[in-house]
C-alpha cells in the first residue's frame, strides 16, 4: 500500500500542522459568529445590523484586525498542505482516494450548508480540492506564482465591486443598494429565524446558493491560498523545518507590515462611519494584509513548536487541530441551537458583538478541554471518523485500543 493511502499515524504527525489547524478552527469562529447571530450583510457592511458603538465597535475593530480573513487563510493553506501530505506529488493510486474524500466532503458540505448554516466552507474546499490536485507536482516557485495569481484575481474583482460604490449618486443609501435593511426587513428576518427551523431554511438556502455562485467569481482566493499552502509545505515552512532566525524574520515581516496595514484600513472605515464610498479601503487593506498576518501567525506557531516549555500549551491546540472537522461542525450545531427558534433558543438578532465575543471564548474553552479528552480514548473525532470511513468505503478503527 502506498504510504499516502493510509491514515496518518500519531507518531508520523507534524505537530506544527495540528497546532496551526487547531488555532485556525478556533479563530474562524470569532468571525463566523457574526453570520450565525446577525443579518448576513453585517459581515460586509457592519452597520447593517445591531449596535456599532462603544464596546461593540471595539469588538468589531479587534475582530477585523486580528481575526477576519486571517484564520480562514491559515485553514485554507493547511488544506492544500494536507492534500499534498495525503496524495503526495507522484502519479499513483492515492488520487482515487483523494477524489473520494473530496466527493464525500462535498456531500457533507451541502448537508451542512442547507441543513444547518449557509456560511459553510466545506463545499468551497471540496471544489477547490478537485482543482488543486492537478497542481501538486509543481515546484514551490510555480505554486507560489499560481497561488498569488488566483488570489490577486479574486482580490481585484472584490475590490472593483466595492469601489463601484464610489460611482453612486450622493443621495444613494446602503438600503438602496441592498447593503443594509429597512426596519421592516430586519424585523421579518429576525422573526423568521426565531420562529422555527423550517422557516429559517428559506433565507439560509438563498444565502447558501449565493455562496456557491460566489465561488465562480471569488473562489480564486481559496484556491490560491491552497496552492500557497502546498508551496509552504514543500518548502518546509509549515512543518517547522526552518531555523529560528528565519521564523523570527517571517513573523516580524508578516505582522510588522500586515497588522498596521489592516489596522489603518479598519480605522478609515470607522472614521468615515463605514460610508459606501470608502468601504473598498478596509476591504482592500484587509484582503492583502490578511495574507501577511496569517504568514506571521504561522511563523509564531512554528516558533512555539520549537520551545519544549510550551508543550502543555500546544497540546490542547494540537488536539483541537486533529479534531478540526468535528470542532468546525459542532461549532455550527451549537450556534444553530442557540440562534434558531423551535429546535433551539432562538437568540438570532439578540446577541450584540460583545456578547458574541464572550460566547466564542466560552466555546473555545469547551473545545480545548474536550478535544484532548476525546483523543485520549478515540483515534479520531467523530466526524473525522465518519469522513474517513466514507472515503475508504469501510468502517475505520475508532477506539485507540483497536490499533494494530
N, C-alpha and C positions, 0 to 999 in steps of 0.2 A: 504493500500500500504506500502510495506517495505520502511523504511526511505532511503535506498540507491538507490531506483529506480526512484526518482525524482531529478531534477536538484538542485544543492546546492544553497540555498537562500543566499542573500548577508549577512544577519545577522549571518548565520552559517559558513561563510567562515573563514579560518585561514589566517590572514594577512601575516604571515611569508611564507606560501606556495606561495601566489600570488607574493610577492616581490621577492622571490627566482626565481620563474618562469620568472618573468619579466627580472631580471638580466641575467638569463641564455639565454633567447631567443635573447637578445641584444648581449651578449658576444659571442655567437657562430658565429655571422655574421663576426666578426673580423678574424675568421679562414676560414669560408666558402667563403669569398670574393676572396681568392686565387683561389679556384676552379671555380669560376664564370668568372674570368678575365684572367686566365693563363692556360697553358697546365697542365693537371691533375697531371702529375708526379712531378710537382714542389712542391706539398704538402709534399711528402715523401722525395724528393731529390731537395732541394731549388735551386741549380744552374741550374736545367733543363730548366728554362725559366726566362727571364727578368734579369735586373741588380741586383747584390747582393753585392754592395759595399756601403760604406758611410752610408747615412741616410736610404737607403733601407735595408742594413744589420741590422741596429739598429732596424728598424720596425720588421724585421723577428725575432730578438732576443727577443724583448719585447713581441711579439705575442706568441712565443714559451714558454717563461717563465710564462706569466700571463694568457694566453688565451687557447692555444692549449690543447685540451682534458679536460680542467677544466670545462667549461660551459656545454659541452655536457654531462659530467659526472653528473653535478647537474641536468640537464634536464632529464636525464635517471632515476636518483634516484627519482625525483619528479613524473615521470611517474609511477613507482612502487608504490609510496605513493598514487598517485591519484587513481590507480586501487583499492587499499585497501580501500580508502575512499568511492569509489563508490560501490564496491561489498561487503565489509565487510569480516569477516573471518568465517562466518557461511554459511552452505549449504542452499541456498534459491534461489528464482526465479531471483534475480538480476544477476545471472550468465548468464542468457539468454540475458539480456541487454548488459552485458559485451561482449559477443561473437558477438552481433550485432554491437556494437561500433567498435570492432577490425576488423570485416569484412569490414565495411564501411571505416575505416581508411586505410585498405589495398587497397581498390579500389581508394580512393583519392590519396594515396601514389603512386600507379602505374601510375595514370594520371599525377601526379606531376613529377615523375621520368622520364617518357618517353616523356611527352608533354612539360616539362619545363627544369628540371635540374636533371642530373644523381646523384648528391650528396644527394638526398632525404633521410631523416631519418625516414619518416613515415612508409615505408614498413618494415623496421627493427623493429620499435616499435610495429607495428601490429603483426608481427611474434613473437616477444618477449612477447607481451601481451597474446597471445594464450597459452604460456608456463607458465608464472609466476602465473597465476590464480590458478594453482594447488598447489602452494607453500604457499598460503595465510594464511592457518591455522597453519603454523609452528610457533614455538616460535622465538623471536628475535635472540636467540643464534644460532638456526639451520639456520635461514635465513642468518645470517652473515657467518656461515660456508659454506653454499652452494654458497653464493654470492662471497666469496673470492676464493672458489674452481674454479668456472667458469671463474672468472676474471683472476686468475693466469694461468689457462689452455690456454686461448686465448693469454695472455701475453707471455707465454713460446713459443707458436707457432710463434708469431710475431717476438720475439727476435731471435729465431733459424733461421728464414728466413733471417733476416738482418745479423746475424752473419755468415751465409753461404758465404757472400761476402768475408770474410777473407780467404776463401779457393781458391779464384780465382787467376789465374796466374797474376804476376805483370804487364804485359802489357795489361791486360783486362781493357777496359774503361767503363764508365757509359753508353755510347751509345751501346756498345756491349751487355750489359745485359738488355737493354731496360729501364734503369732508366732515361736516357737523350735522346735527339733527335738530329738528324742531322739538319743542317740549312734548308735543303730541307723539311724535315718532319715538322719542326716548321712553315715554310712558308706556307705549304699546310694546316696545321691545323688552323692557324690564318686566312688564306684566306677562309676556309670553314665556319668558324663562322661569318666572316664579310660579306660573300656573301649573306646569307639569312637563314631564319628559317628552311626550309625543308632540305637544305644541312647540316645544323648543327645537325640535328636529327640523322645522321648516327654515328658520333663519340659519341654523347650523349647516344644513345641506347647501343653502345658497352660498354661504361663505366657503364651504369646502370645495364646491365646484369652481368657485373663483380662484382658490389656491391652486387647484390642478391646472387651470388655464394659465395662471401666472408662471408656471414652470416653463412654458414655451418662451416667455419673454425674459424672465429673471432667474431661471434655473442655472444660468451660467455662473452665478456666484457660488452656488453649492457645488456644481461640477468642478469649477475652477479651484476652489479650496480643497476639494478631494484630491485633485491632481497635485496641488502643493503639498498636501499631507503625504502622498506617495513619494514625492521628491525628498521631503524631510525624513521619511522613513529610510529611504535608500542612503541618504547622507549620514544617518546615524543620529541626527538631532533628536528625534522623538524617542530614541532608545537609550538615551543617557550616555552616548559614546563620545560626546565632545568633552574636552577638558574644561575645568572650572573657569579658566580665563575666558574661553570663548563663550560660555554660557553667561558669564557676567557681562561681557560686551553686548551679547544679543539682548539680554534683559534691559541694559542701560539704553540701547538704541530704540528698542521696541517701545518701552514705557516712557523714555525720555522725550521721544518725538510724538508718539501716538496719543498719550494721555493729554498733554497740553493742547493738541490739535482738536481732540474730541471735546475737551472742556471748553475751549473757546467757542466752538460751534454751538454747544448747548447754551452758553451764556448769551450768544447772539439771539437764539430763539427766545430766551426769557426776556431780554432787553426789548425785543420787538413784539412781545406778547403773542408769540407764535403766529405772526401775521403771514398770510399766504405768500406774499412776495419775497419773504426771507426764509421760508421753510426749506428751500433747497440747500441752504448753507449748513444747517446742522445735519441734514441728511447726507450731504457730500462729505463733510469732515468726518462723520462717524463711519461712513462706508469705507473710506480709506484708512482712517485711524484705527478702526477695529482690527484690521489685519496686523498692524504693528503691535497693538496692545496684546492681541492674542499670542503673537510670537513672543512677546516679553513675558507674559504669564507662563507660557510653556517652558521658557528658559528658566524661570524661577522654580518651577516644579521640578525640572531636571536637576537643578542645583540642590533642592531639598532632598531629592532621592539619593544624592551622594553623601548626605550627612547622617551617619548612624544614629545620632542622638535625636533625630526627628522620626525614627521608625514608628514610635507609638502614635504620632500624629498622622503619619501616612497610612497606617493600617486601616482605619475605618474608611478613608477616602478610596483606597485601593479596593476594598470590599464593595463599596458603592459603585465603583467603576466596573467591577466584574459582574455586577447585577444592574448595569446601566439600563438595559432594556426593561427589566422589571421595575426599576425605580421610576423610569420615564412614564410607563403605563400606569403605575399605581399613583403617581402624581395626578394624572388625568382623572382616574377613578375617584380619588379623594376630592379633587376640585369640583367635579361634576356633582358629587354627592352634596357638597357644601353650597353650590350655587343654583342647581336646578330644582324646582319645586316638584312635588309629587313623590319622586323617588328620593328626595333629599331635603335639605334645609331651605332651599330657595333664596339664598343670600345674594343672588345676582343683582348688581346695582346698589348694594348696601354697604360694601366694604370700601372705604376710602384708601388711598395709596399707602398711608401709614399702617392701616390695618392689614393690607395686603402684604407688606414687608414683614410684619410680625408673624403672620400666618406662614410665610415662606420659611422663616427662620425656625419655626416650630417643626415644619415638615423636614427640613434639613436634619434637625436633631434626631427625629424619629428614624429617618432612613440611615443615618450614620450609626445608630445603635443597632437597628435590626439587621443591616447588611452583614456585618461580621458574625453576628449570632447565627443567622441563617446559614452562612457558608461554613460554619463550624460543623454543621450536620449534613448539608447537601452540597453536591458538586456544583450546581448552577442555581441561579434564581429560577423561579417557576416559569416565567415567560422565556428565559433563555433556553430552558429545557424543552419547552414546547416548540420553539423555533428550530432547535437542533433536531428534535425528533421528526418534525415535519420535513425538514430539509434532507435528512438522511433516509427518510422513508421507513424508519423503525424507531421504537422507543429506546431512548438513550439511558444509560445508568444514571440514577438520580441521587441515591444515598452515597455518601462517601465510602461506607463500608463495602459497597458493591464494586469498588475499583479493583481491577486486576492487578 
